[in-house]
Amino acid sequence: MIVEYIRYELKTHEPHELVEAYRLAAPHFEAAPQCLGYEMSHCVEAPSSLTLRILWTSTEDHLQAFRKGPHFPPFLAAIRPFIGEIAEMRHYAPTDVAWTRTEG
């Protein structure tokens, strides 16, 4: 599994516009077998900064299978207005340093 982080620094759009664009784009992630999950967060200290975290089966599956497959064109159409506001877009491999509190 690979984690892609896309960090947006919005200058010409409002945060709610980006969130809504990803709501429209989300079904295309969900339909793609290469995508294992996603989450968007906004920075509390700087609300015009948002980060999208996407779990992919692999970097190659993302770049080759998803981007060259049928789900990418409609996904791209939904988020295209925001591409110029991407500050960072990279793939990361998780390490074994992790912990999550579970209730119970």
CORQUI-V722721 format. One record per residue. N is the residue number from 1. RES is the residue in one letter. SS is DSSP state (a for helix, b for strand, c for the rest). PHI is phi in degrees with one decimal (* if undefined). D_LAST is the distance of its C-alpha to the last C-alpha in Angstrom with 2 decimals. Layout:
<<N	RES	SS	PHI	D_LAST> <N	RES	SS	PHI	D_LAST>>
//
This chain:
<<1	M	c	*	28.11> <2	I	b	-124.6	29.60> <3	V	b	-110.2	28.32> <4	E	b	-101.3	30.98> <5	Y	b	-114.1	30.85> <6	I	b	-119.5	33.35> <7	R	b	-105.2	33.83> <8	Y	b	-105.2	35.95> <9	E	b	-118.4	38.01> <10	L	c	-75.7	39.37> <11	K	c	-120.9	42.88> <12	T	c	-114.3	44.40> <13	H	c	-122.9	41.46> <14	E	c	-92.2	38.81> <15	P	a	-53.7	35.09> <16	H	a	-63.7	34.61> <17	E	a	-68.7	37.37> <18	L	a	-66.5	35.61> <19	V	a	-59.5	32.33> <20	E	a	-64.7	34.37> <21	A	a	-60.4	36.24> <22	Y	a	-73.0	33.08> <23	R	a	-61.9	31.93> <24	L	a	-71.9	35.27> <25	A	a	-80.1	34.99> <26	A	a	-53.8	31.43> <27	P	a	-59.1	32.58> <28	H	a	-76.1	34.79> <29	F	a	-64.3	31.90> <30	E	a	-64.2	29.99> <31	A	a	-81.6	33.16> <32	A	c	-87.4	33.80> <33	P	c	-64.8	32.45> <34	Q	c	-75.4	32.59> <35	C	b	-93.6	29.92> <36	L	b	-101.5	26.29> <37	G	b	162.0	24.80> <38	Y	b	-158.2	25.56> <39	E	b	-158.8	24.40> <40	M	b	-112.3	26.67> <41	S	b	-130.8	26.07> <42	H	b	-114.7	28.59> <43	C	c	-75.7	29.29> <44	V	c	-68.5	28.64> <45	E	c	-77.7	31.60> <46	A	c	-136.6	33.91> <47	P	c	-58.5	33.18> <48	S	c	-84.3	35.87> <49	S	b	-105.5	33.95> <50	L	b	-129.4	31.52> <51	T	b	-127.2	29.97> <52	L	b	-106.2	29.28> <53	R	b	-111.4	27.10> <54	I	b	-123.1	28.04> <55	L	b	-96.6	26.87> <56	W	b	-117.7	29.91> <57	T	c	-63.2	30.58> <58	S	c	-166.4	33.19> <59	T	a	-62.6	35.55> <60	E	a	-61.9	38.41> <61	D	a	-61.2	36.69> <62	H	a	-66.3	36.12> <63	L	a	-73.5	39.64> <64	Q	a	-97.6	41.57> <65	A	a	-75.5	39.87> <66	F	a	-69.2	38.13> <67	R	c	-66.9	40.83> <68	K	c	-104.8	43.61> <69	G	c	-100.3	42.00> <70	P	a	-73.2	42.22> <71	H	a	-86.9	39.05> <72	F	a	-70.4	40.15> <73	P	a	-56.3	43.17> <74	P	a	-70.4	41.40> <75	F	a	-61.9	38.45> <76	L	a	-61.1	41.00> <77	A	a	-59.3	42.93> <78	A	a	-71.3	39.95> <79	I	a	-107.9	39.25> <80	R	a	-49.8	42.81> <81	P	a	-60.9	43.62> <82	F	a	-102.4	40.94> <83	I	a	-58.0	41.94> <84	G	a	-68.2	44.20> <85	E	a	-105.1	41.36> <86	I	b	-78.2	39.31> <87	A	b	-91.8	39.14> <88	E	b	-157.0	37.40> <89	M	b	-147.2	36.53> <90	R	b	-144.0	35.46> <91	H	b	-103.0	33.56> <92	Y	b	-131.0	31.17> <93	A	c	-97.9	29.83> <94	P	c	-63.1	26.25> <95	T	c	-104.5	26.00> <96	D	c	-88.4	23.47> <97	V	c	-89.6	22.36> <98	A	c	-159.9	19.05> <99	W	c	-163.7	15.42> <100	T	c	-136.6	12.62> <101	R	c	-75.7	9.46> <102	T	c	-113.9	6.48> <103	E	c	-78.9	3.74> <104	G	c	137.3	0.00>>
//
